[in-house]
Amino acid sequence: MGRAQTLGSLIVALLLGGCSGPRPLTVASKNFTEQVILGEILAQHLEKRLGQPVNRKLNLGGTLLAHGALVSGQIDLYPEYTGTALTAILKLPPSSDPAAVLARVREEYRKRWSIEWLDPLGFNNTFVMAVRASDARRLGLETLSDAARRTPGWTIGSGYEFQQRPDGYSALLQTYHLPLAGATKWMDLALVYKAIEQQQVDMIVANATDGMLAVMDLKVLRDDKNYFPPYEAAVLVRRQALEAHPGLREALAALSGKFTDQIMQRLNHQVDGEKKSVAEVAAGFLRVTGL
């Protein structure tokens, strides 16, 4: 009887010991294509590097929902943008200095919530102004300052959000004094590429990593006055997760600097334009980059 009790106690101890390790990592993303791709890349990469399954909460929701889930420990990591964190979460004014923005969000997130900002992934999904490449060649345009010298001016197409932002339309015109040939056309963001293709407008407000920029004959004009604030993508991770999972920081650091705006454009287009699965696109990226 004593031996049976001892054996039973040993089995219980072994079972409890086996359950005392860290819980599986949970990777999340916000609810748009680029974020879901990045989340799946993170999940596949960690499964390979750490040799353990990873829970996925991709397409979780908007910025505030993802942030709340991270702070509360419902998720362990997700990709975020420096400019979004500065203005939407920390409620601080925008800045055009990428290093200063990264340093500030790092300091505040570490101090307030014990959340670490890892080194940026390498791309900056800020706003950009794009024109038809044929117009850029004909007019010799490289920068927004070049565009400001055009007469009679531009017809601009933009998504609705840009009209309301403090770093949006009004301040852009004040910075560059862009001449207008007609009223700006406000529309759903998905329609701006069709509008410039059909010559309803001749300049559009876009995002630097839009998939359509990879396949349309457009010229992104350089923001030579550094008007647009930085939105560098980086991985946010709970400090508790870093401490509980040996090798996690090193595995995530391997992704830093591996992306460019052009790479992210192509990945976005593979999902949205070519209708490939997110898992397939993520696996392809990791294979090509040797990760």
Secondary structure, DSSP 8 states (H G I E B T S, - for coil): -HHHHHHHHHHHHHHHHHT-S----EEEEESSHHHHHHHHHHHHHHHHHH-S--EEEEEEESHHHHHHHHHHTS-SEEEEEHHHIIIIIS-----S-HHHHHHHHHHHHHHHH-EEE----S-B--EEEEEEHHHHHHHT--BHHHHHT-SS-B-EEEETHHHH-TTSHHHHHHHH---BSS--EEE-GGGHHHHHHTTS-SEEEEETT-GGGGTS-EEEEB-TT--S---BEEEEEEHHHHHHSTTHHHHHHTTTT---HHHHHHHHHHHHTS---HHHHHHHHHHHTT-
